[in-house]
Amino acid sequence: MLFLLFAAAVSARVMDSLAAVPKGWQHISQASSSDLVALRVALQQPRSAALEQAVIEMSTPGHPNYGMHLSRHELRAYTAPSKKSTAAVLDWLREYDISPAVDNDWVTFTTTVSTADRLLNTSFAWYRYSGGGGPKLRTLSYSVPDSIAAHIDLVQPTTRFGQLGAQKSTVFEMHRAEDVDAIATKTSFVASQAADAVECGSTITPQCLKSLYNINYTASAGPENKAAFCSYLEEYARYTDLTLFQNRYLPEAKGQNFTVELVNGGLNDQNSRSSSGEANLDLQYLMGISHPIPIVEYSTAGRGPLIPTRDQPRQPGSNEPYLEWLTYMLNLGDEDLPQTISTSYGEEEQSIPREYALKTCNMFMQLGARGVSVIFSSGDSGPGDGCISNINNETMFDPTYPAGCPWVTSVGATIGTKPERAVSYSSGGFSNYFDQPAYQRTAVGSYLDSIGDTYAAFYNRSGRGIPDVSAQGSNYAVYDKGVLQLLAGTSASAPVIAGIIALLNAARRSIEQPPLGFLNPWLYNATGAFTDVAAGYGGGCYGVKGINRTARWNATAGWDPVTGLGTPKFDVLLALAAPGVPNA
């Protein structure tokens, strides 16, 4: 009997466990008992299913609740943990003399390693990544009492070995200013031309994009409608580069600036010696499409969790801190939230711990609940890069995250105009973490039926399909550190789609309609508003076992995992989103 009582008293649930130190990492030393560790506990949300249903309803055209987004206060009522869960976790922490801070469904605290080891039945140690970077305090496994496990989703950072890797195009191009000048002059793609005379060819500019996608609408500049983009990895959009871009390619926007909000210790270092190509690309083309809508840059510091993989073994501490940014955004007041957000960062889905991906994806859904359209680039490696599973070393396609989260809109890339075709690096595929959502079941199902058993062993047929839509992705003229360059990647496509959505939201506001919010149910109900891309392919998984040289997702009639539904017809989208508002 005493043995049974003792067993019950110490019964615990393993919340996460790694079989070994992740590849590329090495154990340096055990942590000192006095070392400090900051931890965050996610409390379970008993109304999570109800919130998901509510978001689908408010995002589905024709539903009585369409457009009925939630206020910050209303959303927190959905995400609030039960009083029982909060009390249980606080009592548990107080047993260890921990005084935590509570913010709705999050509990945060700092304690010593000695206390954390006892609290989580673990052993924290210092690890270092072989590619460089500072040591990190992590553990290979952690447990909590059964009585607590029923109340929480995760504790982090614990088993999350973090290193940050920005999503960059593998065909990233850069030319000296005089080379780009020569191209622009030769092909007549300069800002001074009338929009109807501009075509997209060897150089992409805002004018040619507006012509290609039939964008003639000009929004009002009121502060009630905002667009935003996210900057990570110590990249900062530059005021001087924006001025150069406006002078050359966007003269109608001269004098418009952008505001910067600093998140989690982020900076606005205008004198940084590092590249700011990504941040400048996002700003210059978000403004290039959506002018004169006010624009906000969120500059976020911090390093989020990442499991090293064969394809992302370097740049230690370089996985975007989505959690810090999401927490910040969801705490903003209703009047402070932008209605459209573009993010051009991502990584392999398998490099993100599953529970971390599930939690942050839930938070993207919460932004949608508040009327925010969240847009991510799909990636630049076709079906994948290394294409080797972390679990069993077998061949598998590499879907990307956050593009694979079903609560964001993911954007692939095209090239050319007559017709547009998929560009070879455009990432797509099917998530291994997230099921195929109902809103895309018909479109994706038709594609899956068309390919039969092709590549069946390498991807999850029932997973969320990536991407949703696409736009031009190569040869964007961008100023960075005073130099005119050509940039390429789905990183370029995302701010173009975001700019279009910002214009649609402005048009809706002009007729007293709410913003579009979570886009995908609306998009998949508006397939006629996209030009189908049925040429080209996204290639990857080069030389991997079981793959004949190269794996390819082909662009085909209808939805496909390279270009999604296709590229936008702005006039049709405007007529659907804001009936009666002229495209002028």
N, C-alpha and C positions, 0 to 999 in steps of 0.2 A: 504493500500500500504506500509506504513512504517513497519507494522508487517511482510509482506512478504519479504521485503528487509532485515529485521533483521534476519528472519529465514534462508534466503539464506546465510547470512554472517556467521552464526554459524553452518551451516550444517556440520556434521562430520560423519565419518564411524567408527564403532566399529571394531577394528582390531582383538581383542581377548578378551574374557571375561570368568571368572570362576563364577559359581553360588554361590560358598562358598569357604572359606579357605580349601585347600586340606586336606584330612584326614591325621592326624598325626602332622599337623602344628597348631601353635597357634599365634594369634596376640599379640605382646609384647607392642608396642606403636606406635603412629604416628611418622613419621620421622621428624626431625628438618628441618626447612626451609633451613638451611645452610649445611645440610649433602650433600656430593657429590655422584653423581651417574654417572657411565660410561655406555654409551649406544652405540649400533651399529645398523645402518639402512642398510637393504639390498635393493638396488635399483633393479627394474625390468629389466630383460634382454630381449629386443625385439627380439633377434635372438635365443632364447632358443630352439625353435622347430627345427630350422635349425641345431643347434649344435647337438641335439639328433640324427637327421637323419645322420649327418656326422659321428658321433661316431659309429652308427650301420653299416654304409657302410665300414668304415675303419677296422671294427672288424669282418666282415662276409667273410669267405673264398669264393673265386670265384668272388667277386665284384671287379670291376676295381680299386676302391680306397682302397682295402685291404692293411693294413699296412702303409697307408699314414697318420701318426700321425701328430699332430700339435705342433709347437713350442710354447713357452710361449707367444711370441708376437702374433702369429696367434690365439691362444686361447683367449687372452684378447680382440681381435677384435670381437670374437663371444659373449663374456660375457659383453661387454661394454654396459652401459645404454645409452639411447638417451641423447643428449645434453639438450633436453627439460626437461627430468626427473632430471638430475643432477642440472640444474639451478633452477628448481622449489623447490627441497628439500633444496638447499643451501640458497635460498631466504627466505624460510620458517624458517630455523634455525636462519638466521641473524636477523629476526624480533624479536628474543628473545636474541639477543646479544651473540649468540653461534658461535664460530669459529671452525668449524669441520675440520677433515682431510679426504681427499678423496683418495681412492685407487680403481680405476676402478668402480666396482659395489658395493663397501662398503663405507659408511660414518660413521666415529666414532667421538665421542666427550665426554667430561666430563662437567657436569654442576651441579648446585645445585638442590636439591629436589624441592625447590620452583619453579624454572624455568621448571623443568621436569614435574611437576604437571600441570602447565599451558600449556605447549607444547602438552602434551598428554591427556589433559582433564581427569586427574586421581588424585589419592591420594596415594603416596608411603608410605609404613609403614614398620616397622621392624617385622619380623616373626622368630619364632624359631621352629625347629623340635623337637618333644617330645623325640626322641631317642638320642638327644644330638647334639653337634655342635654349632657353633656360629650363631648369628642372621644374617638374610638376608634381604636386602632391596628389596621389591617386591610390586606389586600391583595386584588387582584382575581384572582389566579391563583397557584398554586404547583405545583411539580414536585419529584419525588424521583428518584434514579437507578433505572433499571429493576431493578437488583439489590435495591433496597430496597422498591420498590413491591409486590413479590411477598410481602412480609412484613407489610405494614401495611394497616389499613382507612382511616385518616384521620389528619390532623394538624389540631388546632384549638386556639384560634380563629385562623383565617386569613382565609378568604373569607366568614366568617359575620358579617354585619353585625347586631349584636345590639340588640334593643329589646324590652322586655317588655310584654305586654298581657294582663291578667287576663281570664278568661272571666266576664263579667257578664251578667245577664239584661237584655234590652232592655225588659222590662216590670218592672224593679226598682221596688218600691213601698215607700213609707215614710209612716207616719201618726204623728201625735203620740200620746203615751201615752194621753191622755184619749179620743182617737178610737178606739184599739184597745180600751180598756176598755169603751167604749160598745157596740162590736160584740160583744165577748165576753159582756157581760152580756145583751144582747138575744137572742143566739143560744144562750146557755147553754153555751158551750164553755169552761168553767173547770175547773181541775184538781180541785176538790173533789168533782166529780160521780163517780159510779161509772162504770167504763170501759164497761159495757154500755149506758149511757145517752148516750154521747158519739158524735156524728156529725161528720164533717168537712164544713164548709161554707165560710162566708166567712172563717174563721180556722182555721189548721192548728195543732194542738198535739200533743205526744207521745201524750196519751190518745186523741185521735180517730184517730191513725194506728194505734195498737195495736188499737183496735176495728175499724177498716176492714180491716186485714190479719190479724185474728184472732191477735194476739200475746198470749199469756197466760203464756208460759214465763218463769221467773226464773232467771237463771244464778247460779252461785257467784261469789264475788268473789276467787278465788285469783289470785296474780300470774302463774301459768303461762299464763293466757289473756289477751291484751291486744288492744285495738283502738287505732287511731291515725288521725290526720289530718294533712295537710300545710298549712303556712302559708307563703305567699310574699308578695312585694310589700310588705314591712314591715307586714303585718297580724299582730296578736297577739291571741289569745283572752284575755279579761279575767276575772280571778277575781271581781271585784265583780259583773259582769254574770251570771256563772254563778250566783252566790248569789241574785240577784234572780229569775232564771229558775227555779231550784229552789224558791224560796219560793212562787212563783205557780203554776208548771205541773208541777213535779216534786218534790213534797214528800218522796216516798219516797227521793230521792237526796240529801237535805240532809246536808251533811258530806262528801260525796264530792267530791274535787278531781281535778285532772289534773296530770300531770308534763310538763315542757317539756325537749326536747333541742335544743340549738343546733347547727346545721349550717353549715359554711363561713362562720363569723362572724355567724350569725343572732343575733337579740336576743329578749328577752322584755320589751319596753317597755310596762309597764302604764300609763304616763302619756303615751303617744303621742297627739298631737293628730289623727292620721289616723284614718280609719274602720277599725273592726275588725269590720264587719258580716259579712264572709265567714267570718272565723275563728270568730266567736261562733256563727254559724249552724251551722258544721260541728261545733263542740264541743257545743252545746246539744242538737242532734238526734241526734248519735251517742250521747251519754249518755242522751238521752231514750228511745231505743229499747233500748240495750244494758245500761243500769244493772243490776247494780253492777260490770260488767266494767271493770277499770282502763283508763284512756285516756291516750295520749301525744300531745302536739303536737310535730311537727317543724318548727321555725322556721328556714327556710333563707334565707340571704342569697346574693348573687351574681346575676349577670345572664347568662342563656344566649343562644345565638345565634338570630337571627331575620332572615329576609329580609323587608324591608318590602313590604307589599302595599297595594292600594287601600283595603282595609278596615281595616288596622292601620297607618296611617301616622304615628301619634302615640305619645306616651308612650315616648320613647327609652329604651333599656336596660331594657325591661320584658317580656322573655320568660323564663318560669320556668327556673331553673337545674336542670333535671332531672338533668343529668349529675353535678353535685356531690352532690345528694341521693342518687342511686342508688349512687354510689361509697361514700358513708357507710353506707347501709343494708346493702349487700352485704358490708361489712367487719365488721358487727356479729356478735357471737357468737351461737350458736344460741339460748341462753337469753334473749337481749336482743331478738330480733326479735318484733314484733307479728304476730299471725296474720291480721289484717284491716287494710287501710289505705284510707282514703277521701281522694280529691283532687278539688277542685272548681275546677280551673283547666285551661285549654286554649287553643288558637288554631287558625287555619286550617292545615291540613296543608301547603299549598303555601308557607306562610311559614317552615317548618322545612326546612333543607337536608336533602336525601334521606338522605345518609350519616349525618347526625346522628340523624335519625328512626330509621333502621335500627339504629344502634348502641344508642340508648337503649331501643328496643323490645326488643332482645335482652336488655337488662339487666332490664326488667320480667319477661321470661320467666325470668330467673335467680331473681328473687324468688319466682315461682311454683314453681320447682324446690325452693325451701327451705320450701315449705308456706305461703306468704303469698298471700292473696287481695287483688288490687290492683284498686281500683274508681275509675273516673273518670266525671265528668259528661260528657254528650255535647255540650253547647253550647246556645246560645240564639238560633240564627238559621235554623232550619228547614233547607232545602236549601243555604242560604248567604246571605251578605249582599251583597257587591259582585258576586260570581260572574263575575269576569274573570280569565282565566289570566295568570299572570306571564310565561309563555313566549311566547304568541302574541297576547295581548289578545283572544282569542275567549271567548265565553260558556261557562262551565263551572260546575257545582255545586261548592261548597266543603266537602269533608269536613273533619272536625276531627281534631286530634292533641293528646294521646295516645289519645283515644277510638278512633281507627282502628287502633291497634296491636292485633293479634289476640291478644296475651297479657295484655290487661287486660279487665275487664268494664265496658262503658260503659252509662250509665244515662240514659234519656230522662225526660220529664215528662208528667204527666197533670193533669187538673183535673176537679172534680165527682165525684159518687159514685153516681148512679143513672141511667145507669151512669157509670163513669169514662170520660173521653174524652181524646184527645191534646190538649195545650195548644199553641196556635198557634206558639209560639217554639221548641218542642223540636227540637233538631238531630238530623239523621240523614243517611244516604246511604251512599256506597260509596267506600272508600279508593282513591286513585290510586297509593299507594306499596306497599300490602300486598295480596296475593292473598287471595281468599276461602278461609278455612280449611275443612278437611274437616268439622269439627264442626258448621258451620252451613249446609253445602251444601244439604241437603234443605229446611230451613226457608226459607232465602233463595231457593232455586231456585223454590219454589212461588210466592213473591211476584213474582219476576221474570217467571214465566210468565203471571201474572195481569195484568200491566200491558203486556205486549207491547213495542211500540216507543216507548211514551210516554217522552219526554225522552231517548231513546236517544243523542242527539248530545251530551248534557251531562254524562254520568256514566260511570264505569267499571263495566260490567256484571259484570266478573269480580273486582271488588274486595271486600275485607272489608266486610261489612254492619255498619252502626251504627244504633241502639244494640243492646244485648243484652236489656235489661229496662227497666222504668220504675217510677216511683212518683210520688205527688203532688208538684207543683212550684210551687204558687202560694199566697200569703197565709200564710206561716209567721210565727208570732209569735216574735220574737227580741228579746232585750235587747242593745242596743249603746250603750256609754257612758252607761248609766243610763236610756236612753229605750227604750220598747217600740215596736217597729216591725213592719211586715209586709214580708217579703222573698219574692222569687219567682225561679225559675230552676232549671235542672237542677242547679245548685249545691246546691239544697235536696234534690233527689231522691237524690243520691249518698250522703250520710251516713245516710239512712234505710235504703237497701239494705245499706250497710256495717254498720249496727247489727244488721240481721237476720242477716247472715252471721256476725257476732261471736257472736250467740246460738246459732246452729247449731254453730259451732265449740266453744262451751262445752258444749253438749249432747253432742257427740261425745266430748269429753274425759271427760265424766262416765261414759261407758261404755267408756273406754279405747281410743277410736278416734283416729286422727290428724286434724289439721285438714283442711279441704276443699282448701286450696291454690288452684291455678289453677282457676277455677270453670267456665269456659265449656263444656267437654265434658260436665260434669255437668248444667249448666243446660239444654243442648239435648237432653239425654236425659230431662229432667223437665218437659216442656212442660205436662203436666197440673197442675203446681204453680203455674201462673200464670193469672190472669184475663185472658182475651184482651180487648184494647181495640180495638174496631172502629168507633169514631166519632171525629171530629175530624181534624185535619191539622196538619202543620208547614209553615208558609209562609215564603218568602223570595225572594231574587233579584228584588226589586221593580224593574220598569221596565227590565230588562236586555234587550239585543238578543236577539231570538229567543224571548223569554218573553212570553206574553200577560198582561200586568199582574203576575201573581204565580205563582211556581212552588210547587207543593204536593206533598208526600209525604202521601198519605192513610193513616190508620189503617184497616186492613182485617182480615178474619179471618186468623188465623195471624200469623206474624212480619211486621213492617213496619218501614220505616226512620224511624219516629217514636217508637214505643213498644216496639220489639223483640218479645219473647215475651209481654209484658204485665206486669201488676203481681202482686206475690207473694201466695200463699196460705200463710201461715206454718205452719199446722197440717199441710198436705201436705208442705211442704219439711222440716219437723221429722221427720215420719214416714219420709221418704226418707233424710235425713241421719243420724238417730239413732233407729233403730227401737226402740220400747218406751219411749222417754222421753216422759212426759206433757207436754202443752201446758198446764202449770199452774205 
